[in-house]
Amino acid sequence: MDSLKRFLQPETLNKLKGLELKARMIVEGYVSGMHKSPYHGFSVEFAEHREYVPGDDLRYVDWKVFGKSDRIYLKQYDEETNFVCHMLVDTSESMTYKSDQAVVTKLEYAQYVAAALAYLIVQQQDAVGLATFDSSVRQFLRPGSTAAQLRQLCHTLEQSPSNGESSIGPIFHDLAERIKRRGLVVILSDFFDDPETLLMGLKHFRHRRHDVVLLHVIDPAEQDFAFVDPTLFKGLENLGEQLTEPRALRKAYQREFEAFLKQLRSSARDLRMDYVMLRTDQPLEVALHEFLSRRMHKAGRR
């Protein structure tokens, strides 16, 4: 199936009509949202080459490279848009979890959310980029604002491997240095990492003056712990296996999990970041509508 059609289902997009993704900050000296830089679309600085994908504008083909390698590459430039969004998607092994209550894994849910948000951003002619990570940054797609960029982003999401341990804190330091220009950073993850290293990584984004949104993707079983019979739990990311009696553990487990949620929300609040929990048993369009409506309301109050 075409990656664009896989992630951008018409029934979901139809329910999001009229919504726009807006930052709560001034980006690069211009009003965020739909007020465009006069230089939008003007190629001001060469950035890098990337391989051609169907739908790309042939005006940007580097024919010299084609002549030498017999492969089609496009020149990419830093565009002067006033709104730039970077999607950071956690592809570590813990994101592959799916309980019986959910239709998709946490990673698949995050991919659908990222694709839908990217679609809305491109629709309003703003720029969106993507990074995928586990124990290191696996793929880094520079921001763009064209239909070809959206197709490339969906293709990158589809090709993202789902394995490896997560090491979120150090990754955020790396990405904060890579993302040079201030903008909106949307992080989709289960945030299963050491709280202190995670906090330090998030602080690095704020030090770079980004507007940051934490989209916390969890499976309903991770919060509700609705297991009844003796269960063999298989730990992801090399954590081993454990046969347990769930009913004896439920209260203690839920206390620990709620403490984890409280600490993450508190960190987000202290750093002036938005926090939104996304449960994978929640209809995608409902989660997106709530999040985008909140962002629009906050942007309107500034």
N, C-alpha and C positions, 0 to 999 in steps of 0.2 A: 504494500500500500504506500502511496505517496506520503512522505512525512508531513507535508503541509495539510493534507486532508485528514491524516491520522490525528493530529493534535488540534486542528481548528475545525471543530464540528459546527455546522451551521446552526443547529438548535441552541447551542450555547452562545454563539456570537449574536444571534437575534435577540436574546434576552439581555444583552449588554448594550444595546443601541442607546446612544445619547450620553453614555458615560465617558469621561475623559480622565486619564491619569495625570495628576498634577502634583508637583512638588510643593512643599510649604516654604520654600526658600527662594531667594534671588540667585539665579545661576549666571555666572559670568557677567554680572552687571545688567542683565535684562530681566524683565518680569517673566516668571516661569509660566508654563502652560502654552496657550495658543499664540502668544505674542512672539512673533518670529524675529530672529536676527535678520538684518537686511542682507547678510552674506549666505543665507541658507542655500545649500546645494553647490556653493562655489568651492572648488578644490583649491584650498589655500596652501596645503603642505603635503607632500608625498609621505605616506606612512609605511606601506609594505605591499607585497604582492599576495594574491590569493588565487587559488585555482578556480577556473570558470565553472559555473553551474548553470543549467538551463534557465533562461529568463534574465540573465545578466545583460547589462547594457554593453554592447560591443564597442562603443566609443572608448571604453577604458581598457581595451585589450592592449597588452604590451607586445607588439608584433616583433620587436627585436628578440625578446625572450622566446617567442614562438619559433622564430627562425633558427635559434640555437638549440632548442630542446624539443621542438615539434609538439609541445604541450601548450595549452592556452591558459595564460595567467592574466589577471586584471590588476591594474594599478589601483591601490586604495589610497584615499586622501583623508586627512582630518577635515571634517565638515564643520562649518560655523553654524551650528544650530544652538538655540539658547536652552534646550532641554535635552539632557543625555541621561539615559537610564542603563545601568548595568545589572543584568540578572546573574546571580551567583547560585548555582544549583549543586547541592550535595549529592554525589553519586556513590557514596560509600556503601558498604555491604548492609549496614543497618537500615538503609533506605529501601531495601528490597523486601522488607517484611510486609505481609498481607494476612490479616486474620479472616475468619469466615464472615465477619460482619462487613467487610470492605469488598468493593468490586475490583479495585486496583491496588498495586503496591504504593507505598509512600513516594517512591521515585517517580512512578508513572503519574501520580497525582500532581507532584511538583512540576513535571514536564508539561502537563496540560495547562496548569496555571501560568507558567512562564510563557508558553506559546500564546495564550489568550491575551496576556498583558502586552506582549511584544506586538501582537496584531493591533491592539488599540493605540499603542504608541506610534507605530508606523502610519496608521490611519490618520492621525493628527499631524503627520509629517515631522515627527520628532525622531531622534536617534536612539537605538537600543543595541546593546552588546550583550555578550554571554560569556560566562566562565563556568566550567564544570570542575569539580574537585573531589578528592577523597583524602589520601595522605599527601597529595601534592596537586598542583593545578594541572589538569589533564588537557583542557582545551580552552583557548582564549580567543574569542571572536570580537574584533574591534567594533565599535558602534557604527551603525549605518541607518539610513532612513528610507530605503527603497524596498520595493516588493521582493527584489532579489535577496536583500538582506534578510527578510523574513523567511524566505525559503531556505536560505543557508542556515539560519538559526534553528529552524525545525529539523533540518538534516543533522546538524551538530547534536541536538538533543537526542535524536534517534540513535546516533552512532556512539553515544556516551556509554562506556562500559560501567557496569554496576558491580564493582568488587573493591576489595581493599579496605583497610581500616581508615577511620576518619581522624584527622588531626587539624581541627578547625582553627584553633588559635593561631598557629604559625602560618596557616594558609591565608588568613585574613591580613596578616602583616605583609605577606607577599603581594596580595591583590591590592592592598591600599597603596603600595608603592607603584604598582603597574598602572592603576587608574589615575592618570595625571590630572584630569580636569574635573572640577567639582560637579556633582550631579546627584541623581537619585540612585541609590544602591539597594536592590531588593534581594534579600537572602532567603532562599528556600531550603530548609534543612530540618532535621529532627533535633539538632543542637546537642547530640549526645557526645559530650566532651568534658574535660576538666573545666569547672566553672571559672577558675582563676585565669587560665590561659585563654579561654573563650572571651572573657571580659577584656583582657588586654588587647586581643585582636580587634574587638569591636571599638575600643577606644582609639585605635589607630585610624579607623574610618572617620571618627568624629574629629580627630586631630587634623585630618585632611579636609575637614569641613564639608563632608558629604551629608546628604539627607538619607537616612538609613531606615529601611523597613525590614523587620524580622517576620517572615511568614513561617510559622512553626508548624510543620507537617507531622501529624501523629496519626497512628492507627487507633481506632476506638478501643481495641483490646488493651493497648498500652495505658490508657487512662482508666477504663472501667474494670479491667482484670476480671472479666466475666467467665472465668474458667471454673468448672465444677469437679470433674473427675480428675483422678491422679494424672498428671501431665508431665511428659518429658520435654523440657524446654531446651532448645538448641541455641546456644549463644552465638550471635553473629560476630564477625570481626575477631575470631580466634578466642572466644570466651568459653568454649567448652559446652558440656551438656549437664543438666541437673534434673533428676526426677523429683517432683514435689507434690505436695497435697495443697492445691490452690486455696481451698477454703480456710486453711490454717494461716495462710500468708496474706490473704487479701487486704486486711486492714493495715498491716505494717507496710505492704507494698504501696497501697494508695497514699499513705502518709508520706512516704518517700517521694513518690511521683508528684504529688501536689506541692511538696516543698521544692522540688526541682522546677516546677512551673512558676511558683511564686518568686523564686530567685531570678529566673530568666526575665519575668515581667518587671521585677524591681530594677534589674540591670538596665533594661531597655528604657524604663522611665527616668532613671538617673542620668542616662546618656542622651535623653530627649530623642529617643528612637521610637517609631511606631512598632507595636507588637500585635500580631494577629495570629490566633490559633486556627489552623485548618485541619479538621478531622476528615479522614478519607472516606467516612460514611456520609459526609455532607455533600449535597449536590454542588457541583463545581460552580454553576452560575449563581447560586445563592451566596457562596463564599466570596466570589469575585464582586458581586453586586454590593455586598455589605462593605467590603474593603474599599472599593472605588468610591462609593457614596460618601464614606467617612473622609477619604482624602479630598474629595471635591468640597465638602463642607468646611474642612480645615483651611483649604486654600482660599475659599471665599471669605474667610474671616480675617485674612491677613491684609 
